[in-house]
Amino acid sequence: MVTLQVQNVSFVDIEAVIFDKDGTLEDSADFLRNLAQKRSRLIDAQIPGVSEPLLMAFGVQGNTLDPTGLMAVGSRRENEIAAAAYIAETGRGWLESLNIARRAFGDADQYLKSRPPSPLFVGCLETLKYLSEAGIKVGILSAAPTSQVQRFVIHHELEPYIDLQMGVDEGPTKPDPILFLNACQLLGVHPSVTLMVGDAQGDIDMALAAGAGGCVGICWNRSNPQHIKGADVVISQLDEIKILV
């Protein structure tokens, strides 16, 4: 157990730290925006006129990605359902709409699969190594599919420092506290000695509901973000997490 100091907040007797992936460890905004645009174009090719409303639903406006939007914080399943809902508004049946969305999502995946994972934010590797070498268990809990989490870890050679690679494949997604509870169980730690670090409200709400030992919001290179509420502290760089000796 260690005490972690984050700005002026101390988290005592911490055994594990669980990180979100997209927007927390991985600078994935460009990739997510490109993925949303490709999905929208593929659907629009079959159903002209839905591209713009779909992009708005995904949280994409021009060259910007809304950090609170569907692409940024939603699971793949939630994005599929949202897309299918817009398709259904054109008069198609629900199952047909869902199939159209799923095929478009799959085709978009194939189109972008040759692209490597997005880069780590500056300092992430050093922080993960720093915590791991101090004996803290380190996990990743993402709303992305588990296969994407695993690919991210392998690509950036993070295996020595990551004890848990967990995504959302079926069932509940963030902010359901069962995800955090399951992650803690797999790590072999109690939620009360586990810190959550994430860039979205869903990360914070999930951890709070699960009885986490603390919640750290992160908004890279920005202070006082308005979209992260309830966190014990909000940081703009991961190296603000310090082990108190």
Phi, psi and chi 1 to 4 in degrees:
 res  aa     phi    psi   chi1   chi2   chi3   chi4
   1 MET       -  141.8  -69.0 -175.1  178.2      -
   2 VAL  -134.4  164.4  -58.2      -      -      -
   3 THR  -103.2  124.7  -64.8      -      -      -
   4 LEU  -101.7  132.8  -65.6  178.7      -      -
   5 GLN  -107.5  122.1 -174.0   75.2   24.6      -
   6 VAL  -126.4  107.0 -174.0      -      -      -
   7 GLN    54.6 -120.4  -65.2 -179.3    2.5      -
   8 ASN  -101.5   15.2   61.9  -16.1      -      -
   9 VAL  -110.4  131.4  179.9      -      -      -
  10 SER  -106.5  133.6  -62.9      -      -      -
  11 PHE  -113.5  112.6  -59.6   97.5      -      -
  12 VAL   -94.5  144.3 -179.3      -      -      -
  13 ASP    57.4   48.8  -66.1  -23.0      -      -
  14 ILE   -89.8  131.3  -64.2  -60.9      -      -
  15 GLU  -108.2  -21.9  -64.7 -177.3   14.6      -
  16 ALA  -148.6  151.7      -      -      -      -
  17 VAL  -128.8  126.3  179.8      -      -      -
  18 ILE  -108.9  128.2  -65.1  176.1      -      -
  19 PHE  -109.6  141.9  -67.5   88.9      -      -
  20 ASP   -69.6  166.0  171.9   52.6      -      -
  21 LYS  -101.8  -72.4  179.8  175.8   76.1   71.9
  22 ASP   -64.5  125.0  -69.1  -61.5      -      -
  23 GLY    83.3   -8.8      -      -      -      -
  24 THR  -111.9  -57.0  -61.2      -      -      -
  25 LEU  -100.2  -35.4  -61.3  175.2      -      -
  26 GLU  -107.5  127.1 -175.2  177.4   19.4      -
  27 ASP   -82.9   77.1 -171.4    1.3      -      -
  28 SER  -103.5    8.8   53.9      -      -      -
  29 ALA   -58.7  -42.9      -      -      -      -
  30 ASP   -64.7  -43.3  -73.6  -14.9      -      -
  31 PHE   -64.0  -45.0  172.7   78.7      -      -
  32 LEU   -64.0  -38.1  -67.9  174.8      -      -
  33 ARG   -65.0  -44.7 -172.4 -175.7   68.3 -109.0
  34 ASN   -63.5  -37.8  -70.2  -26.6      -      -
  35 LEU   -65.8  -42.9 -179.0   59.0      -      -
  36 ALA   -61.9  -41.9      -      -      -      -
  37 GLN   -65.8  -39.3  -69.5  168.5  -21.0      -
  38 LYS   -67.8  -44.0 -174.2   62.5  178.8  176.7
  39 ARG   -58.6  -44.6  -71.0  171.0  173.8  175.1
  40 SER   -64.7  -41.5  -61.3      -      -      -
  41 ARG   -65.5  -39.8  -75.7 -164.6  -67.7  -90.9
  42 LEU   -65.6  -39.1  -72.5  168.0      -      -
  43 ILE   -70.8  -39.8  -65.8  172.9      -      -
  44 ASP   -64.6  -28.2 -168.2   74.4      -      -
  45 ALA   -64.8  -27.2      -      -      -      -
  46 GLN   -94.8  -32.6  -59.5  178.1   66.2      -
  47 ILE  -132.2   83.4  -51.1  164.4      -      -
  48 PRO   -56.0  136.8  -25.4   35.5      -      -
  49 GLY   104.1   -6.8      -      -      -      -
  50 VAL   -95.9   -6.5  -58.9      -      -      -
  51 SER   -59.8  -50.5  178.7      -      -      -
  52 GLU   -64.1  -48.8  -73.8  -55.9  -45.1      -
  53 PRO   -62.7  -32.1   15.4  -27.6      -      -
  54 LEU   -64.8  -44.6  -86.5  176.6      -      -
  55 LEU   -61.3  -39.6  -74.3  172.8      -      -
  56 MET   -62.9  -41.3  -70.2 -178.5   62.7      -
  57 ALA   -64.5  -36.0      -      -      -      -
  58 PHE   -74.0  -15.5  -70.1  146.5      -      -
  59 GLY    89.5   27.3      -      -      -      -
  60 VAL  -111.7  124.4  175.1      -      -      -
  61 GLN  -129.7  106.6  -64.4 -176.8   -3.9      -
  62 GLY    62.8 -121.4      -      -      -      -
  63 ASN  -101.3   18.7  -69.1  -37.8      -      -
  64 THR  -118.5  149.3   63.1      -      -      -
  65 LEU  -116.9  122.8  179.0   74.3      -      -
  66 ASP   -67.8  119.9 -178.2   -4.5      -      -
  67 PRO   -65.6  -13.6   24.5  -33.9      -      -
  68 THR  -103.4   -0.1   69.0      -      -      -
  69 GLY   -79.5  175.1      -      -      -      -
  70 LEU   -62.0  -43.6 -169.9   56.1      -      -
  71 MET   -64.5  -35.6  -76.7  -62.8  -62.3      -
  72 ALA   -75.6  -36.0      -      -      -      -
  73 VAL  -122.3  -13.6  -57.4      -      -      -
  74 GLY   -86.9  157.6      -      -      -      -
  75 SER   -78.0  168.1   67.5      -      -      -
  76 ARG   -58.7  -42.9 -179.2 -171.4 -178.7   91.3
  77 ARG   -60.2  -42.9  175.4   65.1  173.2  166.4
  78 GLU   -64.7  -38.2  -71.8  171.5  -35.3      -
  79 ASN   -66.8  -39.3  -84.4  -91.9      -      -
  80 GLU   -62.4  -43.5  -76.8 -178.2  -12.7      -
  81 ILE   -65.8  -40.8  -69.8  172.7      -      -
  82 ALA   -63.0  -43.8      -      -      -      -
  83 ALA   -63.4  -42.7      -      -      -      -
  84 ALA   -63.0  -34.1      -      -      -      -
  85 ALA   -64.1  -40.3      -      -      -      -
  86 TYR   -67.9  -36.9  -84.6   90.1      -      -
  87 ILE   -65.5  -41.1  -64.2  168.3      -      -
  88 ALA   -63.3  -27.7      -      -      -      -
  89 GLU   -65.5  -15.8  -75.7 -170.2   -7.6      -
  90 THR   -83.9    1.9   65.7      -      -      -
  91 GLY   104.4    0.8      -      -      -      -
  92 ARG   -82.2  155.7  -71.3  164.5  173.2   79.0
  93 GLY   -69.4  161.6      -      -      -      -
  94 TRP   -65.4  -45.1  176.0 -115.2      -      -
  95 LEU   -64.8  -39.8  -67.8 -179.3      -      -
  96 GLU   -63.0  -42.5  179.2 -172.9    3.9      -
  97 SER   -63.2  -42.5  -60.8      -      -      -
  98 LEU   -66.5  -37.9 -164.9   55.4      -      -
  99 ASN   -66.8  -39.5  -75.9  -28.7      -      -
 100 ILE   -62.0  -44.3  -69.3  172.0      -      -
 101 ALA   -63.4  -45.1      -      -      -      -
 102 ARG   -64.0  -40.2  -75.2  175.0  175.0  167.3
 103 ARG   -65.1  -41.9  -75.4 -163.2  -59.0  -89.4
 104 ALA   -63.7  -41.1      -      -      -      -
 105 PHE   -64.1  -41.7  -81.9   40.0      -      -
 106 GLY   -64.6  -41.7      -      -      -      -
 107 ASP   -65.5  -38.1  -70.3  -14.8      -      -
 108 ALA   -63.9  -40.1      -      -      -      -
 109 ASP   -59.7  -44.5  -71.0  -16.6      -      -
 110 GLN   -63.3  -38.9  -70.3  -60.6  -49.2      -
 111 TYR   -65.6  -35.9 -180.0   79.0      -      -
 112 LEU  -102.9    1.5  -63.9  172.4      -      -
 113 LYS   -67.1  -23.5   71.9  175.4 -177.7  178.4
 114 SER   -77.1  -12.1   60.7      -      -      -
 115 ARG   -76.6  137.2  -64.2 -168.9 -178.7 -171.7
 116 PRO   -70.8  161.2   27.4  -35.2      -      -
 117 PRO   -55.3  155.4  -26.6   35.5      -      -
 118 SER   -64.2  160.5  -59.2      -      -      -
 119 PRO   -71.2  157.6   25.7  -35.2      -      -
 120 LEU   -71.3  148.2  -69.8  170.7      -      -
 121 PHE   -65.9  151.5  -78.8  106.2      -      -
 122 VAL   -60.1  128.9  175.0      -      -      -
 123 GLY    93.0   -7.4      -      -      -      -
 124 CYS   -63.6  -47.6  -77.9      -      -      -
 125 LEU   -58.0  -45.1  174.7   59.7      -      -
 126 GLU   -62.9  -39.4  -67.9   77.9    5.0      -
 127 THR   -68.2  -43.4  -63.3      -      -      -
 128 LEU   -62.2  -43.1  -64.7  173.9      -      -
 129 LYS   -64.8  -43.0 -177.2  178.6  179.9 -178.8
 130 TYR   -58.7  -45.5  169.7   67.5      -      -
 131 LEU   -70.7  -44.2  -66.0  173.1      -      -
 132 SER   -62.3  -44.0  177.6      -      -      -
 133 GLU   -69.3  -17.0  -69.0 -179.4  -14.3      -
 134 ALA   -85.9    1.6      -      -      -      -
 135 GLY    90.6    8.4      -      -      -      -
 136 ILE   -84.7  134.3  -61.6  171.5      -      -
 137 LYS   -74.8  134.5  -66.1 -176.5  177.8 -179.3
 138 VAL  -121.1  128.2  178.4      -      -      -
 139 GLY  -128.3  158.7      -      -      -      -
 140 ILE  -118.4  127.7  -63.6  176.5      -      -
 141 LEU  -128.5  108.5  172.6   53.2      -      -
 142 SER  -122.2  155.4  172.7      -      -      -
 143 ALA   -80.2   -9.7      -      -      -      -
 144 ALA   -73.4  161.0      -      -      -      -
 145 PRO   -58.7  149.9  -24.5   34.1      -      -
 146 THR   -57.8  -35.7  -59.7      -      -      -
 147 SER   -61.1  -35.4   60.3      -      -      -
 148 GLN   -70.9  -37.0  -70.8 -173.9   17.7      -
 149 VAL   -62.7  -45.1  177.5      -      -      -
 150 GLN   -64.1  -41.0  -66.3  168.8  -21.7      -
 151 ARG   -64.6  -39.6 -178.3  169.8  178.2 -111.4
 152 PHE   -61.8  -46.8  163.8   77.2      -      -
 153 VAL   -63.6  -44.4  170.0      -      -      -
 154 ILE   -65.7  -45.3  -68.4  170.1      -      -
 155 HIS   -59.3  -40.7  176.8   80.1      -      -
 156 HIS   -94.5    8.2  -68.6  -67.3      -      -
 157 GLU    55.0   50.0  -59.9  179.9  -13.3      -
 158 LEU   -98.6   -0.6  -57.9  177.7      -      -
 159 GLU   -51.4  -39.1  -61.3  101.0  -46.4      -
 160 PRO   -64.4  -18.1  -21.4   33.9      -      -
 161 TYR  -111.9   -8.7  -42.1  117.0      -      -
 162 ILE  -110.0  120.7  -56.9  -61.1      -      -
 163 ASP   -93.2  -15.3  -59.5  -69.6      -      -
 164 LEU  -145.7  127.6  173.6   69.3      -      -
 165 GLN  -119.7  102.6  -55.5  170.7   37.3      -
 166 MET  -131.6  131.2 -179.1  175.2  168.9      -
 167 GLY  -125.8 -168.1      -      -      -      -
 168 VAL  -113.9  115.7  172.2      -      -      -
 169 ASP  -109.2  -49.1  -60.8  -50.4      -      -
 170 GLU  -139.3  164.0  -63.1  -68.5  -19.3      -
 171 GLY    80.8 -155.8      -      -      -      -
 172 PRO   -67.3  155.7   24.9  -34.0      -      -
 173 THR  -128.7  179.7 -173.0      -      -      -
 174 LYS   -60.6  140.2  -63.7  176.8 -178.2  178.8
 175 PRO   -98.7   26.9   35.6  -35.8      -      -
 176 ASP   -61.5  123.3 -165.9  -43.2      -      -
 177 PRO   -65.6  -16.9   22.3  -33.6      -      -
 178 ILE   -60.1  -30.2 -168.5   63.4      -      -
 179 LEU   -63.9  -46.0  -65.8  172.8      -      -
 180 PHE   -66.8  -41.3 -169.4   83.9      -      -
 181 LEU   -62.5  -42.5  -65.1  171.9      -      -
 182 ASN   -64.8  -40.1  -72.6  -16.3      -      -
 183 ALA   -62.6  -43.3      -      -      -      -
 184 CYS   -63.0  -41.0  -70.0      -      -      -
 185 GLN   -62.2  -43.1 -176.4  176.7   33.6      -
 186 LEU   -66.0  -32.2  -69.6  169.1      -      -
 187 LEU   -79.6  -15.1  -75.8  169.6      -      -
 188 GLY    76.7   32.8      -      -      -      -
 189 VAL  -130.7  160.3  -63.4      -      -      -
 190 HIS   -86.9  144.9 -165.9  -87.5      -      -
 191 PRO   -54.6  -32.0  -27.2   34.8      -      -
 192 SER   -68.8  -14.0   64.0      -      -      -
 193 VAL  -113.8   21.3  -64.3      -      -      -
 194 THR  -121.3  132.2  -54.6      -      -      -
 195 LEU  -100.5  137.9 -164.6   67.5      -      -
 196 MET  -107.0  134.0  179.5   69.1 -153.0      -
 197 VAL  -124.4  119.8 -177.9      -      -      -
 198 GLY  -155.7  165.8      -      -      -      -
 199 ASP  -106.4    3.1   70.9  -45.9      -      -
 200 ALA  -127.2  156.4      -      -      -      -
 201 GLN   -60.6  -33.8 -168.4   64.0   49.5      -
 202 GLY   -61.9  -35.2      -      -      -      -
 203 ASP   -63.2  -44.7  -61.5  -45.9      -      -
 204 ILE   -69.1  -47.7  -53.4  -56.4      -      -
 205 ASP   -61.1  -41.0  -68.7  -15.1      -      -
 206 MET   -60.3  -49.3  171.0 -172.4   67.6      -
 207 ALA   -67.6  -40.1      -      -      -      -
 208 LEU   -61.8  -44.3  -73.5  173.4      -      -
 209 ALA   -66.8  -25.5      -      -      -      -
 210 ALA   -88.6   -3.2      -      -      -      -
 211 GLY    77.9   36.7      -      -      -      -
 212 ALA   -62.7  155.9      -      -      -      -
 213 GLY   -71.8  -12.0      -      -      -      -
 214 GLY   173.3  159.1      -      -      -      -
 215 CYS  -130.9  124.7  -61.8      -      -      -
 216 VAL  -115.9  118.2  176.3      -      -      -
 217 GLY   -87.9  147.7      -      -      -      -
 218 ILE  -131.9  134.7 -175.9  165.3      -      -
 219 CYS  -136.9   98.6 -170.8      -      -      -
 220 TRP   -55.2  126.6  -77.9   92.7      -      -
 221 ASN    60.0   21.2  -57.1  -48.6      -      -
 222 ARG  -134.5  143.3  -71.9  174.7   52.9 -166.7
 223 SER  -110.4  154.5   58.3      -      -      -
 224 ASN    54.0   51.2  -58.8  -41.9      -      -
 225 PRO   -66.7  147.2   26.7  -34.8      -      -
 226 GLN   -92.4   -9.0  -60.8  -58.7  -52.5      -
 227 HIS   -99.8    6.1   66.3  -80.2      -      -
 228 ILE  -122.4  108.3  -56.6  175.8      -      -
 229 LYS  -122.0  145.8  -58.3 -178.2 -174.2  -58.2
 230 GLY    93.0   -9.0      -      -      -      -
 231 ALA   -71.0  150.7      -      -      -      -
 232 ASP   -66.9  -32.1  -64.0  -68.1      -      -
 233 VAL  -159.1  149.9   60.6      -      -      -
 234 VAL  -121.7  128.5  178.5      -      -      -
 235 ILE  -115.8  167.3   59.4  177.9      -      -
 236 SER  -118.2   -3.1   58.4      -      -      -
 237 GLN  -147.4  143.3  -59.2  -79.2  -16.9      -
 238 LEU   -68.6  -24.8  -86.1 -172.3      -      -
 239 ASP   -72.2    3.1   61.4    9.6      -      -
 240 GLU   -77.3   -8.6  -65.8 -179.6   63.3      -
 241 ILE   -86.4  113.9  -58.8  174.3      -      -
 242 LYS  -121.8  145.2  -55.5  -69.9 -173.2 -176.7
 243 ILE   -87.4  125.1  -63.1  171.5      -      -
 244 LEU   -85.9  116.7 -166.0   61.3      -      -
 245 VAL   -93.7      -  179.2      -      -      -
